[in-house]
Amino acid sequence: KGYRLVRLGIIQLPPEAIVDGSIIDSMTVTNAIKELFDQQSVKVKDAVSALAGNSVIIKKVSLSAMTEDELAESIQWEAEQYIPFPIADVNIDFQILGTDTEGRGQMDVMLVAVKKDMINDYTNVIKEAGLNPVVIDVDSFALENMHEANYSVVPNENIAIVNIGAGVMSINILKGGVTAFTRAITMGGNLFTEEIQKLLNISFKDAETLKISGVVGDIHISAAQSVIEKVCGNISLEIKRSIDFYLGGMPGEYITKIYLSGGCSKVTGLSNIIQERTGLSVEIINPFNAIEYDQKTFDQKYIEEASPLLAVAVGLAMRKLGDR
């Protein structure tokens, strides 16, 4: 019958706890998870998490047509030529994107590799919090699942989902609802905060408050307008570069819309600047667009304000052990 929201919570982490998708301060992350679960009275123990950043390698490759069992046996050898890390240091997974319907003797496969150390860091933090890690996903695939559950998928239509977190921006282009291109860039909301901090000579915490609320003490956000526009421009440029790179290899294709998610998507003026630089329609994504929730339990205004931050989490909450 669809999905229903049961629990919802957000907790802040200090900027140095997770850097470029890598957990630096595991104790802080563990304690934050415990605190959040206590606040929300969550009793579920199975947990799903997502990886992001440059330690995750995602490639769409063309391989000789074979069964899924045959590919599972040969994936280590097949993947070696596409992975810039020693095969012994990574965990590999794959998804066959389609059968060989044209008799080419080839099939498209989505190949994913992540360093084992990174997976171990995430699973250890989850276990230390008293939970059972059943799925480790990738943020771009979580966004794909979230989009499919909330929006109509048009065959062969290209849309871009840009998730801008604190330290990592992921650009995910979907063709007919399926991931066709991904790119992770080490930039995000912290860049705004750092530039505001330097310009106004205030603490990181005050700069973060100013960025989010628009005022701290007697300082108004307008005092930092120049650096905000500069960072918005840099982010927009990277998005445009990624889209141009994708379209450069796809003659005749075009992107119809950009969906923005992540906490940084709420920065005033960012969506307008992206729209100007790319010439594309930009919309803040709503991960609860087609998800039921009790309006007596969940405040409508809070849901609207928090929803851009929860796009990846909603996609993860749809996962379960054993699905693909």
ZAMARRO-658725 format. One line per 10 residues: number of its first residue (from 1); for each residue x, y, z of C-alpha. Coordinates in Angstrom, 2 decimals. Example, Ala and Ser with C-alpha at 12.3 -4.5 7.8 and 13.67 -1.06 7.14 Angstrom:
% ZAMARRO-658725
1	12.30:-4.50:7.80 | 13.67:-1.06:7.14
//
This chain:
% ZAMARRO-658725
1	0.00:0.00:0.00 | 3.02:2.28:0.09 | 5.16:3.72:2.87 | 4.23:5.35:6.18 | 6.42:7.51:8.41 | 6.67:6.11:11.93 | 9.65:7.87:13.56 | 11.68:10.91:12.59 | 14.68:12.53:14.22 | 17.75:14.63:13.40
11	20.82:15.20:15.54 | 23.77:17.49:14.85 | 27.35:16.26:14.58 | 30.41:18.50:14.97 | 32.03:19.22:11.57 | 35.13:17.17:12.37 | 33.22:13.96:13.27 | 32.81:12.83:9.64 | 35.04:14.30:6.92 | 34.55:13.49:3.21
21	32.34:10.56:4.19 | 35.01:9.07:6.48 | 34.31:8.70:10.20 | 37.03:10.54:12.14 | 35.51:10.59:15.65 | 33.74:7.26:16.05 | 32.85:7.78:19.71 | 30.98:11.03:18.96 | 29.04:9.39:16.12 | 28.15:6.36:18.26
31	26.94:8.54:21.14 | 24.89:10.68:18.74 | 23.11:7.59:17.36 | 22.36:6.36:20.90 | 21.04:9.78:21.92 | 18.84:10.06:18.84 | 17.35:6.60:19.36 | 16.62:7.42:23.01 | 14.98:10.75:22.06 | 12.70:9.08:19.53
41	12.05:5.89:21.55 | 13.16:3.75:18.60 | 13.11:0.04:19.44 | 14.10:-1.32:16.01 | 17.62:-2.79:16.02 | 18.22:-3.50:12.31 | 19.97:-0.50:10.72 | 20.74:0.65:7.19 | 23.48:3.18:6.48 | 24.92:4.86:3.39
51	28.43:5.69:2.25 | 29.47:8.76:0.29 | 32.63:10.46:-0.85 | 35.69:9.56:-2.86 | 36.20:6.16:-1.22 | 33.11:4.90:-3.08 | 33.68:3.91:-6.72 | 30.58:3.60:-8.92 | 30.95:2.64:-12.57 | 28.49:1.60:-15.24
61	30.33:-0.94:-17.38 | 29.57:-3.17:-20.34 | 30.50:-6.83:-19.85 | 30.03:-10.06:-21.77 | 26.49:-11.38:-21.30 | 26.28:-13.97:-18.53 | 24.00:-15.04:-15.71 | 24.04:-13.34:-12.32 | 25.60:-16.45:-10.76 | 28.35:-16.50:-13.39
71	29.07:-12.81:-12.83 | 29.19:-13.31:-9.06 | 31.95:-15.89:-9.58 | 34.00:-13.71:-11.94 | 33.29:-10.22:-10.55 | 36.67:-9.86:-8.83 | 38.50:-10.40:-12.12 | 36.02:-8.32:-14.14 | 36.22:-5.40:-11.69 | 39.99:-5.22:-11.41
81	40.43:-3.09:-14.53 | 37.88:-0.49:-13.33 | 38.89:-0.07:-9.65 | 41.81:2.24:-8.77 | 42.47:0.39:-5.49 | 43.95:-3.09:-4.85 | 41.08:-5.56:-5.20 | 42.02:-7.15:-1.87 | 41.32:-3.80:-0.12 | 37.74:-3.34:-1.36
91	34.31:-4.91:-1.11 | 32.59:-5.22:-4.48 | 28.93:-5.50:-5.40 | 27.06:-5.27:-8.70 | 23.65:-4.96:-10.28 | 22.86:-6.17:-13.80 | 20.90:-3.34:-15.44 | 19.40:-5.29:-18.29 | 19.59:-8.51:-20.25 | 21.13:-8.79:-23.70
101	17.93:-8.15:-25.66 | 19.72:-6.92:-28.80 | 21.94:-9.97:-29.27 | 25.13:-7.92:-28.81 | 26.65:-10.46:-26.47 | 27.02:-7.61:-23.96 | 25.13:-6.41:-20.86 | 25.26:-3.25:-18.77 | 26.31:-3.67:-15.15 | 26.47:-1.17:-12.30
111	29.67:-1.88:-10.40 | 30.29:-0.55:-6.88 | 33.47:-0.84:-4.85 | 34.20:0.55:-1.39 | 37.31:0.27:0.73 | 36.88:-2.38:3.41 | 38.29:-0.04:6.06 | 35.49:2.45:5.42 | 32.78:-0.22:5.65 | 34.32:-1.54:8.86
121	34.34:1.97:10.37 | 30.62:2.39:9.66 | 29.56:-1.06:10.81 | 31.64:-0.78:14.01 | 30.01:2.55:14.92 | 26.55:1.06:14.30 | 27.34:-2.03:16.40 | 28.78:0.10:19.22 | 25.46:1.97:19.27 | 23.74:-1.37:19.96
131	22.33:-1.84:16.47 | 22.59:-4.53:13.80 | 23.92:-3.24:10.43 | 22.00:-5.24:7.80 | 22.60:-3.11:4.68 | 25.38:-0.70:3.72 | 24.08:1.32:0.77 | 25.44:4.22:-1.28 | 23.82:7.65:-0.92 | 23.13:8.04:-4.65
141	21.21:4.75:-4.78 | 19.23:5.72:-1.66 | 18.25:8.92:-3.48 | 17.18:6.85:-6.50 | 14.88:4.72:-4.33 | 13.47:7.79:-2.58 | 12.73:9.48:-5.91 | 11.05:6.39:-7.38 | 8.73:6.11:-4.35 | 7.70:9.77:-4.44
151	7.68:10.91:-8.08 | 6.47:9.62:-11.44 | 9.25:8.03:-13.47 | 9.18:8.90:-17.17 | 10.87:6.35:-19.49 | 14.16:7.66:-20.96 | 13.80:11.02:-19.19 | 17.01:12.36:-17.61 | 16.77:14.12:-14.24 | 19.54:15.11:-11.83
161	19.40:14.76:-8.05 | 22.03:16.90:-6.32 | 22.45:16.12:-2.63 | 24.56:18.76:-0.88 | 25.56:17.76:2.62 | 27.98:19.38:5.03 | 31.17:18.12:3.38 | 30.21:16.12:0.28 | 28.03:16.95:-2.72 | 26.77:13.98:-4.71
171	25.41:14.44:-8.22 | 23.23:11.60:-9.44 | 21.71:11.56:-12.93 | 18.80:9.16:-13.45 | 17.69:8.00:-16.88 | 14.22:6.53:-16.73 | 14.55:6.30:-12.94 | 17.84:4.33:-13.01 | 21.24:5.73:-12.06 | 23.21:6.53:-15.21
181	25.93:8.79:-13.78 | 27.23:9.67:-10.32 | 29.92:12.01:-9.06 | 30.98:12.93:-5.51 | 32.64:16.30:-4.89 | 34.26:17.38:-1.64 | 32.30:20.58:-1.07 | 29.12:21.45:0.78 | 27.53:23.43:3.56 | 30.72:23.67:5.63
191	32.26:25.73:2.83 | 29.66:28.47:3.40 | 30.28:28.35:7.14 | 34.07:28.54:6.78 | 33.89:31.50:4.38 | 31.45:33.37:6.67 | 33.70:32.62:9.64 | 36.78:34.05:7.88 | 34.99:37.12:6.52 | 33.33:38.18:9.77
201	35.96:36.80:12.19 | 33.44:34.84:14.25 | 33.41:31.27:15.59 | 32.43:28.30:13.40 | 29.37:27.77:15.61 | 28.21:31.37:15.20 | 28.87:31.24:11.47 | 26.75:28.08:11.22 | 23.94:29.74:13.19 | 24.13:32.80:10.95
211	23.98:30.64:7.82 | 20.90:28.75:9.01 | 18.88:31.39:10.90 | 20.06:34.55:9.12 | 21.08:36.35:12.29 | 23.44:35.86:15.25 | 23.72:38.55:17.89 | 23.67:41.85:16.03 | 25.07:40.36:12.79 | 22.70:39.85:9.85
221	23.32:37.37:7.03 | 23.47:40.28:4.56 | 26.94:41.07:5.93 | 28.17:37.83:4.36 | 26.24:38.06:1.10 | 29.39:38.39:-1.03 | 30.94:35.09:0.13 | 27.58:33.28:0.04 | 27.14:34.24:-3.61 | 30.74:33.20:-4.33
231	30.26:29.71:-2.82 | 26.86:29.34:-4.55 | 28.61:30.13:-7.82 | 31.34:27.52:-7.21 | 28.77:24.84:-6.36 | 26.71:25.74:-9.43 | 29.80:25.51:-11.63 | 30.58:21.97:-10.42 | 26.98:20.88:-11.04 | 27.08:22.33:-14.56
241	30.43:20.65:-15.28 | 29.06:17.27:-14.20 | 25.90:17.63:-16.29 | 27.91:18.79:-19.33 | 30.27:15.81:-18.92 | 27.35:13.37:-18.84 | 25.59:14.94:-21.82 | 28.87:15.07:-23.76 | 28.83:11.28:-23.94 | 25.10:11.07:-24.69
251	24.42:12.85:-28.02 | 20.82:14.04:-28.34 | 20.05:13.63:-24.63 | 19.07:16.46:-22.27 | 18.28:16.97:-18.58 | 14.71:18.04:-17.79 | 15.06:19.04:-14.13 | 17.44:19.29:-11.18 | 16.19:18.20:-7.75 | 18.11:19.60:-4.78
261	18.40:17.85:-1.42 | 20.63:18.00:1.65 | 20.88:20.67:4.31 | 22.81:23.00:2.00 | 19.90:23.11:-0.44 | 18.17:25.48:1.99 | 20.81:28.22:1.58 | 18.97:31.32:0.38 | 19.51:31.99:-3.31 | 21.38:28.76:-4.11
271	18.59:27.19:-6.21 | 18.18:30.43:-8.19 | 21.90:30.63:-8.96 | 22.01:26.95:-10.03 | 19.02:27.59:-12.30 | 20.73:30.63:-13.85 | 24.06:28.83:-14.42 | 22.60:25.60:-15.82 | 19.51:26.94:-17.58 | 17.50:24.11:-16.00
281	14.47:24.06:-13.75 | 15.50:23.52:-10.11 | 13.21:22.14:-7.39 | 13.83:21.29:-3.73 | 12.96:17.61:-3.44 | 10.24:16.37:-1.07 | 11.06:12.86:0.20 | 7.61:12.67:1.82 | 5.72:13.60:-1.36 | 3.91:10.24:-1.51
291	4.53:8.97:2.03 | 1.76:8.89:4.61 | 2.24:10.38:8.05 | -0.04:11.23:10.95 | -0.35:15.02:11.07 | -1.20:14.80:14.77 | 2.12:13.06:15.44 | 4.31:15.03:13.04 | 4.17:18.81:12.78 | 3.52:19.79:9.15
301	5.79:22.83:9.30 | 8.67:20.81:10.78 | 8.30:18.15:8.07 | 8.48:20.83:5.37 | 11.56:22.47:6.91 | 13.41:19.22:7.60 | 12.50:17.24:4.46 | 15.49:18.32:2.28 | 17.85:16.97:4.97 | 16.10:13.58:4.98
311	16.16:12.53:1.32 | 18.93:9.95:1.78 | 17.48:8.71:5.09 | 14.05:8.12:3.50 | 15.67:6.10:0.70 | 17.58:4.04:3.25 | 14.47:3.40:5.34 | 12.94:1.66:2.31 | 15.71:-0.93:2.24 | 15.61:-4.32:3.91
321	17.92:-7.29:4.23 | 18.04:-9.38:1.06 | 16.60:-6.89:-1.43 | 18.60:-5.52:-4.36
//
